[in-house]
Structures are given as structure tokens and as C-alpha cells.
Amino acid sequence: MKTIHVSKITDNIREMCIEANHYLTDDMDRALKNACDSEKSPLGKQVLSQLQDNLKIAREDMIPICQDTGMAVIFMEIGQEVHFEGGCLEDAIHEGVRQGYTEGFLRKSVVADPLLRENTKDNTPAIIHYEIRPGDQVKIIVAPKGFGSENMSRIFMLKPADGIEGVKNAILTAVKDAGPNACPPMVVGVGIGGTFEKCALMAKKALTRSVEERSDIPYVAQLEQELLDKINKSGIGPGGLGGTTTALAVNINTYPTHIAGLPVAVNICCHVNRHAVREL
């Protein structure tokens, strides 16, 4: 049994909120640089070059990558042999977000009620997802999600008869409808199967997988590449101004589902796809 004081969770999440909003993950950095090299459109190449300049300034001057520093989405993968002490784990997570957004001078974008719209002034509460795993490790993923791209996300409750072609059409429809609003080049997270809420969660989690990794299910890996190729032939391009780089990756997660259903969720993220990962 491993014992972790909840203050350690707070400290890590505070640091990760600041880290994710100022620095790209290595895979995203490489993907954007490769896109800049391979982009065929002169205007698209110029946009990608400007995005590189923005990232350099953010990194060197500690300025957020984007003015929308997002709503904090936290994935907690907790080993069942872990015991937390010193207080409530969920309170510790929210405190880490509060400290990170306050001490890091990050924009506070969360409102306490979806209709009354009063700002909470510290970007809490976070959205927290828990998974219990074997072992005594804790994996934390902090993924600040801006709402320019979040608002472009979709769920399709398809019929089983729609099959794989229906799934492809749903994903391509979501991307084309998003157009420039998701700040392309985008990363497209997809969840297929489960239930209404399960496919949405899978799509969000898919965004945290490296853009350099394909699914370990052969037909899904093939589908990811096929959709990426089709999306990049859509002509939307960097910044929505045309070009051959509309998406950097399509990451798909799947799960068993009911005989009468075929749920598909598409959660789109902008060109920075912010997240930070740590293991304790």
C-alpha cells in the first residue's frame, strides 16, 4: 500500500496547469514543425510559421499559448493500492487548479452556474474523471480545454446499420462543420461505442494520446489514417485559410456497445492540444 498526502496532488496539479498553458508537449511540437515543413499552401505555411513564433514567445516569456486558458479537465488514473491522507482528494484537485490559475495569472473562464453566469474568479471547479487501476501508481493528466474547439464537438447516435461508413461520415461532418472555428490545424478525438456519455469521455481522453501513436487495433489504426488523409484534403487548412494541413492527428478510442446502438463522439481540439502528464 502506498500512502500519498493530498497536498502532493495539489502541488502537482498547480504546476501542471501552468505548464500545460505555456509549453507544448514534445509530440505536438514535432507535429507542428513537420506540418510547417510539409504544408503545400504558401498562406498555410505562413500561418503555421506564425503559430511557431507564438509558441516560441509563450515559452520564452512565460505568456500563455492562448488567451483562452481553458476549463481544467483532470484525468486521475489511481492504483487500487494507493491510500490518500490529509484531506479530501477532490478538494485537493480543485485547490491545485485554483492555485495554478491564480498564481500563474491564467485567465479565469469558469462561471458558477451555466445560466446565471457569475464567474468563480479562480477557474474552479475542474472537470474530474477517475479511473481505478491495478497497482500503486497515480497518473495525472491535466488538459485545459478552450471552448473555441470544445463548442465544435458533436455526438451522433447512429444506427448499427450505418456501419463504418456512417462513422466516417459523422466524423468528417463534425470537422467540416467546425471549419476555422476550432483553430486548425486540429487534433480530432473520437469515441466509438459504449453509451451516450461513454463515447464522449473516450473522445476527450483520446486527445491526450500522443499524436505520434496509432491505435493498437489494426482496423482502427487504418481508420485513423484514412480519416486524417480525408480531413487534410478538405482544404480548410491552417487557420481555416486553406491548405493541406487541417488536422495533425485523428485519435480514436472504442468500447463495446449495445446491439441497438452505434454512438460516436467527436471532440475537437485546437492546434496546441494542451495537456501535461505526471506519474506519482
N, C-alpha and C positions, 0 to 999 in steps of 0.2 A: 504494500500500500504506500503510495506517495502522497505526502501532505503538501499542499500549496496554500500559502496565505493569499487571501483575495486581493491584498494590496499589490501583489505582484501582477495580477491580472490588470488592475487599474493602471499601473505604471507602464506596462507593455502596450495597452490599448491607447493610452495618451500618446506615446511615442509613435505608434503605428498610424494614428490619424494624421499626425504632422508629416510623417514620412510619405504616406500614400498621396498626399496632396501636393508634394513638392518634387518627388522623384518617380520616374517611370520604372517599372520592373525591367530587368535585363532583356527578357524576351520581347516586350513591347518596344523597347528602344531599338533592338536589332530589326524588328519588323518594319518600323517606320523608316529607318535608314535604308533598308532594302527596297522599300516601296519608292522612296525618293530616287533611287538609282534606276529602277525599272519602269517608272511611270512614263508613258508614251506622250502624253499631252504636255506641251510647254507650260500652259497655265496650271495644269495639275501639278507638274514638277515644281513650279514656283510656290504654289500653296504648301506643298509638303516641305519645301525648304524653309518657308516662313514658320511652319509648325516646329521644325527643328530649332530655329532661332529662339522661339518662345520657350521651348523646353530647356535650352541652354541658359537663358536668362533666369528662369524659375529655379534651376538647380544652383546656379552660382550666386544669385542674390536672395535666395530663400523667399521667393514670391510664389504664391500658389500657381500651379499649372493653369488653372481655370478659375475665373471669378466665382463660378458655382462650385463650391467645395462639397456639395452633395449632402445627402442624408446618409448617416453612417449605417452600413449593413455589416453585421458581425456574424461570422460562422464560427461556432465553437465545437470542435471535434474533441470530445472528452473521453479519455480512457476510463473504463469502469473501475479500475484500481486506484483512481485518484480521489482524495478527500480534500475538500476545500475548508479552510478555517478562517476565522477572523471577521465573519460577517456574511452577508447575502451575496452570492455570486452575481446575480443580475444587477444588484445595486452597484457592485464594483465595476461592472462593464459600463453602465451608464455614466458612472463617475469618471472613468477613463475617457469617454467621449467628451464629457463636459470639460475636463481639464485640457484635452487635446485641442479642442476648438477654441477655448478661451485663451489658453497660454500660447497657442500657435497663431493667434489672430486670424483665424479662419472664419469665413462668412457663416453666420448663423441663419439657417434657412428653414428650420422646423417650426411649425405652428402647433399649438397645443390641441386645437380642435379643428377638424377639416372644414367646418363651416363658419365658425366664429373667427378663425384666422389670427389669433393673437400669438405672436412669436414667443417661443420659450426662452430666447436670448442666450442659450448655451448649446444649441443643436441637439439636445436630448428631447425625447428618448430615441435610442437607437432601435433598429430592427435587428432582432437577435434570433438566430437559428441554432438549435442544439442537435448534435448527433452523439450518441454513446457508442464508443468503440472498445474493442478489447485492449488490454494493456494499461500502462500508467503514464501515457503521454497526453499532453494537451496541445492541440494545434489551433491557432487563432488566425483567422483571415479577416482583415478589415478592408471593406470595399466601399468607399464613399461613392454614392450613386447620384450623379447630377440628373436633373429632371428634363433637360432638353432631350436626352436619349430615352430616359425612362418613360416619358409620355408617348413615345413612339412604339412601345411594346404592345404585343397582342396575344390573345388566347383564342384558339379555334377549336371548337368541339366538333371534330369531324366524325363522319360515319365510317365504320370499318371498311365499307365498300369503296371509300375514297382512296384507300391504299397509299402506296408510297408516292404516287403521282399527285395525290391530293395533299400530302405532306409537303412535297416540293413546292407546289403552287401556293400553299399557305405561307411558307417561309419567304418566298420571292415576293408575294403580295405585301407582306409586312415591311420588307426592306424598301420596295418601290414606293409604298405609301409614306414611309419615313423620309425618303429623299434627303434633302440637305438639313432637315431639322435635327438629325441625330449627330451632326458634326462629323461627317465621314472624312477619312476612312474609318469605318466602324468595325467593331467586333460583334458578331452575331451569336448570342447564346440561345440554344434551342433545347426544349424539353419535350420528349415524345413519350406518351403513355401515362400510367398512373391515373390520377383523378384531376379535376379542375385545379386544385391547389398544388398538387404534387408536381405537375408538369411545369407550373410557373416557378416553383422553387428550384427544380432541376435546371431550368433555363438560366436563372440568376446564378446558380452555382457554376454553371458551365463557363461563365465569363471569367472565372478565377483560374481556370486551367490554362497552362501555357499555350500561347498561340503557335508554338512550335511542335506541339504534341497532337497527334490524331487519336481518335477513339481506338481502344483495343479490340473493338468488334469490327471485323473486316468490312461488312457491308455498310456500317455506319461511317467508318473512315472514308470509304469510297463516296458516300453521300455528302460528307463534309466537303471533300474536294470538288465534287461536281457542282454543289451549290455555290462554293466560293468562286469557281470559274464563271458561272452564270451571273452572279451578282456583279462581278468585275467587268462583265460585258454589258451591263445595264446602261453605262455611260454617265451615271450620277457623278462619280469622280470625287477627288478631294475637295472638301468644302461645298460639294454639290455643284461645282462649276465645270464639270465634265472631265473625263479622263478614264484611265484604265485601272485605277485603284479606288474602288468603292468600299471594299472590306479587306481587312487584314487576315481574318480567320472566321470560320464558322465552326463552333464547338457544340456538339450535340450529345446530350445525355438521354438515355432511355430507361424505361421501367415497365414491368408487367402492367397490364390494364384489364379492364372488364371486356367480356366478349361483345358487348354492345357499343363500345366506345373507342375513339381514337383521339384523345386530347393532344393538342400541340400548342406549346407556348413559345413565343419569340421575344426574348429580352435583349434589346439592342444597347450597345454601349458606344460611346464616342471614341475618338482616336487615341485617347490616353488610357482608357480602361483601367482606372486606378485601383490598385489593391496592394496590400502588404501582408506577408505571411511569416509567422513565427511559430516555433515549437518549444514547449517548456518541459 
